[in-house]
């Protein structure tokens, strides 16, 4: 993860299908959402997503991340756990978790005492699980992940390399499972394009 920036796709293809929901402005105010950028992405990549959510009555805050920020992950190279494939999120990703917490605190000002949703793109999805494990889930009702690998790659298979150097193993062993519960709901979306077909985004993040 520390050196895998060259292969990152910085394009975030988000489209809201017009047949999914009514085109009329919403009459309901939904709980706000915090958007967690994926590996190599910056906050600006999610501007269209912010605007689309706003059109459907969902206020959002994007965690403030720049592309250069991801170079901080290179600090993991000096950790022997990186080379052993047993890297842990902290301290190498403390900077990211801090940005997420800042965004959550900002979004809480919009909740009027209610809860909020997290939307994690790619690595932002499993980093959201780390955040919830470290900072708590009392203000969070739902985690929606987009193209997020929630399980570590299989071990012992030729040609299979864990690009997270053990981070997904840590998440699997130490974070709450990504399963739907009445208290904390999960929606996982994967595919070649981030487009929901019969499901409306506004409803999906307010289950």
N, C-alpha and C positions, 0 to 999 in steps of 0.2 A: 504493500500500500504506500510505503514511503517513497518509492521511486517509480510508480506505475502511472505517472501523469501523462506520459506521451501518448498513451492509447485511449485517453478519455475522450468521449464524444461530448463536446460542449454544447451541442444543439439540444434544446429541450423542446420537442415537438408536442405542443399541447393544443388540442382542438376540442371544443365543446359541441357535440352534435346537435343540430337545431331540432331534430325530431325527438330528442330526448325529453326536453322540458318545454313548457310554454314560453314563448318569447316575451310575454308580458312581464313588466317589472314585478318583483316579489312583494307580497304584502306581509311576509313574515321575516323577522330579523333572526338570523341563525347565529349560533355561537361562533366566535372568531376562531381562526386557524393560524397556527404557526407553521411556516414552511421551512424545512431543513434541506439545504442544498446537498447535492450529491458530490462525490469525489471529483475535484477539478473544476466544478462549477462555481460561479459567483452569484451574488444576490440578484444582479440584473438579469440573469437568465430566466428568472421567474416572474418578470414584469407582466407578461401576457396572462399568466396564470392568476396573478393578483387581480388584474382587471376583470377577468372572466368571473372569478369568484365574487367580486364586488357587484357585478351585474346581477348576480343571483342572490344578493343579500348577505354574502359572507365576507366580513372584514378579515383581513389577513396581515400578518407581519412576517417578513422573511428574515431569517437569521443573517446577520451581516457577515458575509464571507467573500473574500476576494480570491482570485486564482493564486496570487502570490502567497496567500495564507497557507495553502496546502504544502508549500515547501517546508513549513514547520515540521511536517511529518518526517522529514529527513533526520530529525533527532533520533528517531527509532533505530537508525543504522548503527548507532554506537551502543545500543542495548543488545547484549548477547542473546536475549530472548528473540530478537528479530531473526537472527541466523538459525536459531533452534526451531523457529516456527511456533513459539509460545508467547508472542507479544501480547500485552494487555493494553486496554484503551488508555489507562492512566499511567504515567503522566503525558504520554505522547500526544493524546487528543484532548487534553485539558482545555486548550485554547478553543476548540470547537464546542465543547460542552458549555463553556462560559458564554459563547455567543448565543447558543440556543437558550440558555437560562435568561440572558438579557432580553431576547425576543419574547420569551414566555412572560416575563415580568411586564413587558410593554403590552402584550395582548391581554393580560389580566385586567388592565385598566379599562378594557372594552367589554369585559364580561358582565359587568354590573352584578357581581357576586356569583355568577354562574361558572360554568366550566368551559374548556376550550378543546380544540382538536389539534393534533399534530399531523402534518403531511410530510412524509419523508421520501425524497427521491433517491433511488439507488442506495448508496451507502448511508445516506441520511435516514433511511428507514431503520437499519439496525443500530445506528448511532442514537436514534430516538429511544430505542429500547435501553441502551446504556444510560441515557439521560434519565429516563424514568426510574431505573434501578438506583441511580446515584442521588437523584434530587426528589424523588417521590412522584406520586401520580394523583394526589388529592385534587388537583385542578384540571386533570385531563380525563376526558370521557372517551376519546377515540383516537386511534393511530391508523392513518391511511398511508400505505406504502405503495410506491410506484416503481416497479422494476427492481425491487430490493431482494438480494439473496439473504434469506433468513437462516439457512443451514450452511455449515462449513462444507467445503468440497470433500468428496470421498477420499479416503486415505489408501495408499498402497496401489494406486492405479497409475500405470505408465503415462507420463506426459501431463499428469494433473498436478498443478502447482497452486498452493494456497497463496494468492496474491495479497491477502490480508495478513500473512505471516502469523496466523494464530488468533487474530482478533475475532473472527467468527466462531472459532472454538470457544473462546472466552464467553462470547455472548450466549452461545448455546448452553454452556454449563452454569453460567452465573446470573443470567437475566431471566425474568419471567418469560414463560413460553408465549409465543405469538399466537394465542388462541382467543377466540371470541368469548367474552364473559359479560354478564349483565353490568358489571362495574366498569370494565374497560373493554371497549369493543375494538376489534381489528378488522380492517379491510385491506386485502393485499391484491394489487393489480399488476399483471405482468403481460408483456407482449411486445411486438415489434414497434408499436407506436402507442403513446399514452393517450388513448382515445377510448372513452366509455361508450358502449353501444346502447343497450336498452336501459342503462342505469343513469340516473341524473346525479351529477356531482353534488349539488346542493343537498339532496336527500342522503347521498352516500356518507357525507361527513357529518350528518346530524341524526344518525341512527340512534 
